[in-house]
Amino acid sequence: MKKVYESAAEALNDLLFDGMFIAAGGFGLCGIPELLLQAIKDNGARNLTFASNNAGVDDFGIGILLQSRQVKKMISSYVGENAEFMRQYLSGELEVEFNPQGTLAERMRAAGCGIPGFYTKTGVGTVIAEGKEHREFNGETYILEEGLSVDLSIVKAWKADATGNLMFRKTARNFNPLAAMCGKVCVVEVEEIVPTGSLDGDHIHLPGVYVHRIIQGTHEKRIEQRTTRAAA
């Protein structure tokens, strides 16, 4: 089965459609699948729902799809640093479902493991719990959260072999393995494709069984908030 494609556009060619549900890896501006997001923008698919920790910034990450009005709903934990997101949300143009960060991560992981739902104490007694099933365990109240099964997962990794085994570099690991697990199809962009068998099995962060398509590309290394101190 061929997994390596020449470009993001080729890898996504027959997968995108209006109204689809996409999970995207990344945290802040770290580990964002920017090449795949640009290809989705270029494709023009609209009315998209994204599950992602955040929505990037105005001109990077999912932010570029907000600018082109291709996103109708975000399922996220943190939505700061994006003025267009704020404008669309406050004006009622964009639907937003807020999830505690750990809950969002577990919803992705659960779906990837075939678990339809799980109980958590996080959010009990807040707006997060409204409309959700409550249940008592050992005298404590929990709410039911459903796994997030999506049409497409897009993630970014450091290295891959041709069978799709992945390694992530440091904090770029973040939501990427979890997002990769919950899609019917998973497309990955990597910095380097290495010969099959060259990755140490103990160092593989995500096995190739979850990965359907891979592209290699050049990526931008952005700093979200640059802070410095005055010279002594």
Buried (B, 14 or more C-beta within 10 A) or exposed (E): EEBBBEBBBEBBEEBBEEEBBBBBBBBBBBBBBBBBBBBBBEBEBBEBBBBBBBBBBBEBBBBBBBBEEBBBBBBBBBBEBBEBBBEBBEEEEBEEEBBBBEBBBBBBBBBBEEEEEBBBEBBBEEEBBEEBEEEEEEEEEBBBBBBBBBBBBBBBBBBBBBBBBBBBBEEBBBBBBBBBBBBEBBBBBBBEBBEEEEBEEEEBBBEBEBBBBBBBBEBEEBEBEEEEEEEE
